[in-house]
Amino acid sequence: MLIERVTAKDCYGLRESILRPGQPKANWTFDADDNPQTIHLAIKQDGEIIAVVSLLPEEKNGCQWRLRGMAVKEELRGHGVGQELIAALLAMVDERVWCTARKNVADFYLKNGFEIFGEEFTMNDMSHVYMRRANPQTNWGQSP
């Protein structure tokens, strides 16, 4: 498996098919997709993209980056693909990262050093939580 930087367009297929099947393009594309600071990563296996994630410059509660569009092909979930991808992405920034996570996958982010903050909420008819992660060398100290 090979992790590499890709374009936003390279992420669209998995974003749509896994995260927002049948929904309009506006629901699986992001305003900052083409921002020069945005980082898009993919894992390829035999030349095919099997997992994607994006990191966008978007501040919230003292976190400078927002993780979005994390998607792993269903048949490869639970095999460390997502952990490998998120570790590579988080190694690229020194600042705090936040995301909105579907409640049913919050454990994945907890296992990868994230914590829940704020109240649970509903988005796209699904329960979500806000999550954040500091660089391992950063101390959260007081919650912002």
C-alpha positions as a Markdown table, in Angstrom:
| # | Residue | x | y | z |
|---|---|---|---|---|
| 1 | Met | 0.0 | 0.0 | 0.0 |
| 2 | Leu | 1.2 | 3.5 | -0.9 |
| 3 | Ile | 0.2 | 6.7 | 0.8 |
| 4 | Glu | 0.5 | 9.8 | -1.4 |
| 5 | Arg | -0.7 | 13.3 | -1.7 |
| 6 | Val | -3.6 | 13.6 | -4.2 |
| 7 | Thr | -6.0 | 16.3 | -5.4 |
| 8 | Ala | -9.5 | 16.9 | -4.0 |
| 9 | Lys | -10.9 | 15.4 | -7.2 |
| 10 | Asp | -9.0 | 12.1 | -6.5 |
| 11 | Cys | -11.0 | 11.9 | -3.2 |
| 12 | Tyr | -14.4 | 12.5 | -4.7 |
| 13 | Gly | -15.2 | 8.9 | -5.7 |
| 14 | Leu | -14.8 | 7.5 | -2.2 |
| 15 | Arg | -16.3 | 10.6 | -0.5 |
| 16 | Glu | -19.5 | 10.2 | -2.5 |
| 17 | Ser | -19.8 | 6.5 | -2.5 |
| 18 | Ile | -19.0 | 5.9 | 1.2 |
| 19 | Leu | -19.9 | 9.1 | 3.0 |
| 20 | Arg | -22.7 | 10.6 | 1.0 |
| 21 | Pro | -24.1 | 8.0 | -1.5 |
| 22 | Gly | -26.7 | 9.5 | -3.8 |
| 23 | Gln | -26.4 | 13.0 | -2.4 |
| 24 | Pro | -25.6 | 16.1 | -4.4 |
| 25 | Lys | -21.9 | 17.0 | -5.1 |
| 26 | Ala | -22.2 | 20.0 | -2.7 |
| 27 | Asn | -22.6 | 17.5 | 0.2 |
| 28 | Trp | -19.2 | 15.7 | -0.4 |
| 29 | Thr | -17.1 | 18.6 | -1.7 |
| 30 | Phe | -15.7 | 21.3 | 0.6 |
| 31 | Asp | -15.1 | 25.0 | 0.1 |
| 32 | Ala | -11.4 | 24.7 | 1.0 |
| 33 | Asp | -10.8 | 21.6 | -1.2 |
| 34 | Asp | -8.7 | 23.7 | -3.6 |
| 35 | Asn | -7.0 | 25.9 | -0.9 |
| 36 | Pro | -3.2 | 25.6 | -1.4 |
| 37 | Gln | -2.9 | 24.8 | 2.4 |
| 38 | Thr | -5.3 | 21.9 | 2.2 |
| 39 | Ile | -3.8 | 18.4 | 2.3 |
| 40 | His | -5.4 | 15.5 | 0.6 |
| 41 | Leu | -4.0 | 12.0 | 1.1 |
| 42 | Ala | -4.9 | 8.6 | -0.4 |
| 43 | Ile | -3.8 | 5.1 | 0.0 |
| 44 | Lys | -3.5 | 3.1 | -3.2 |
| 45 | Gln | -3.5 | -0.6 | -3.6 |
| 46 | Asp | -2.7 | -2.0 | -7.0 |
| 47 | Gly | -3.1 | 1.5 | -8.5 |
| 48 | Glu | -6.6 | 1.9 | -7.0 |
| 49 | Ile | -7.5 | 4.5 | -4.3 |
| 50 | Ile | -8.8 | 2.5 | -1.3 |
| 51 | Ala | -8.8 | 5.2 | 1.4 |
| 52 | Val | -8.8 | 9.0 | 1.5 |
| 53 | Val | -8.7 | 11.9 | 4.0 |
| 54 | Ser | -8.4 | 15.6 | 3.8 |
| 55 | Leu | -7.1 | 18.2 | 6.2 |
| 56 | Leu | -8.4 | 21.8 | 5.7 |
| 57 | Pro | -7.3 | 25.0 | 7.3 |
| 58 | Glu | -10.4 | 25.7 | 9.4 |
| 59 | Glu | -10.2 | 26.9 | 13.0 |
| 60 | Lys | -12.5 | 25.9 | 15.8 |
| 61 | Asn | -12.0 | 26.0 | 19.6 |
| 62 | Gly | -8.2 | 26.5 | 19.4 |
| 63 | Cys | -7.7 | 23.9 | 16.7 |
| 64 | Gln | -6.2 | 25.1 | 13.4 |
| 65 | Trp | -7.0 | 22.2 | 11.1 |
| 66 | Arg | -10.2 | 20.3 | 10.3 |
| 67 | Leu | -10.0 | 16.6 | 9.3 |
| 68 | Arg | -12.7 | 15.9 | 6.7 |
| 69 | Gly | -13.8 | 13.3 | 4.2 |
| 70 | Met | -12.1 | 10.2 | 5.8 |
| 71 | Ala | -13.3 | 7.2 | 3.9 |
| 72 | Val | -12.0 | 3.6 | 3.6 |
| 73 | Lys | -13.4 | 1.0 | 1.3 |
| 74 | Glu | -15.8 | -1.1 | 3.3 |
| 75 | Glu | -14.0 | -4.5 | 2.7 |
| 76 | Leu | -10.8 | -3.0 | 4.1 |
| 77 | Arg | -12.1 | -1.5 | 7.3 |
| 78 | Gly | -10.7 | -3.0 | 10.5 |
| 79 | His | -7.4 | -3.9 | 8.8 |
| 80 | Gly | -5.4 | -0.8 | 9.9 |
| 81 | Val | -5.8 | 1.1 | 6.6 |
| 82 | Gly | -7.5 | 4.0 | 8.3 |
| 83 | Gln | -5.0 | 4.1 | 11.1 |
| 84 | Glu | -2.1 | 4.2 | 8.7 |
| 85 | Leu | -3.8 | 7.0 | 6.8 |
| 86 | Ile | -4.6 | 9.2 | 9.8 |
| 87 | Ala | -1.2 | 8.7 | 11.3 |
| 88 | Ala | 0.5 | 9.9 | 8.1 |
| 89 | Leu | -1.8 | 12.9 | 7.9 |
| 90 | Leu | -1.4 | 13.9 | 11.6 |
| 91 | Ala | 2.4 | 13.6 | 11.2 |
| 92 | Met | 2.3 | 16.4 | 8.6 |
| 93 | Val | 1.0 | 19.2 | 11.0 |
| 94 | Asp | 2.1 | 20.4 | 14.4 |
| 95 | Glu | -1.1 | 22.1 | 15.3 |
| 96 | Arg | -4.3 | 20.8 | 16.8 |
| 97 | Val | -6.8 | 19.1 | 14.6 |
| 98 | Trp | -10.6 | 18.8 | 14.9 |
| 99 | Cys | -13.4 | 17.0 | 13.1 |
| 100 | Thr | -17.0 | 16.1 | 13.3 |
| 101 | Ala | -17.3 | 12.3 | 13.6 |
| 102 | Arg | -20.3 | 10.1 | 13.1 |
| 103 | Lys | -21.0 | 8.7 | 16.6 |
| 104 | Asn | -20.8 | 5.1 | 15.3 |
| 105 | Val | -17.1 | 5.7 | 14.3 |
| 106 | Ala | -16.0 | 7.9 | 17.3 |
| 107 | Asp | -14.2 | 4.9 | 18.8 |
| 108 | Phe | -11.8 | 4.9 | 15.8 |
| 109 | Tyr | -10.8 | 8.5 | 16.5 |
| 110 | Leu | -10.6 | 7.9 | 20.3 |
| 111 | Lys | -8.1 | 5.1 | 19.6 |
| 112 | Asn | -6.1 | 7.5 | 17.5 |
| 113 | Gly | -5.7 | 10.1 | 20.2 |
| 114 | Phe | -8.8 | 12.3 | 19.7 |
| 115 | Glu | -11.1 | 13.4 | 22.4 |
| 116 | Ile | -14.8 | 14.4 | 22.3 |
| 117 | Phe | -15.7 | 18.0 | 23.1 |
| 118 | Gly | -19.0 | 19.8 | 23.0 |
| 119 | Glu | -22.4 | 18.3 | 22.7 |
| 120 | Glu | -23.6 | 15.5 | 20.4 |
| 121 | Phe | -25.6 | 16.8 | 17.4 |
| 122 | Thr | -27.4 | 15.6 | 14.3 |
| 123 | Met | -26.1 | 16.2 | 10.8 |
| 124 | Asn | -27.5 | 14.6 | 7.7 |
| 125 | Asp | -29.9 | 12.6 | 9.9 |
| 126 | Met | -27.0 | 10.9 | 11.8 |
| 127 | Ser | -25.6 | 11.5 | 15.3 |
| 128 | His | -22.2 | 13.2 | 15.3 |
| 129 | Val | -19.7 | 14.4 | 17.9 |
| 130 | Tyr | -17.0 | 17.1 | 17.8 |
| 131 | Met | -13.6 | 15.6 | 18.3 |
| 132 | Arg | -10.1 | 17.1 | 18.6 |
| 133 | Arg | -6.5 | 15.9 | 18.8 |
| 134 | Ala | -3.4 | 17.8 | 19.8 |
| 135 | Asn | 0.0 | 16.9 | 18.4 |
| 136 | Pro | 1.5 | 14.4 | 20.8 |
| 137 | Gln | 4.1 | 16.9 | 21.8 |
| 138 | Thr | 1.5 | 19.5 | 22.6 |
| 139 | Asn | -0.3 | 19.6 | 25.9 |
| 140 | Trp | -4.0 | 20.6 | 25.8 |
| 141 | Gly | -3.7 | 22.3 | 29.1 |
| 142 | Gln | -7.0 | 24.1 | 29.8 |
| 143 | Ser | -9.7 | 23.3 | 27.3 |
| 144 | Pro | -10.2 | 26.3 | 25.0 |
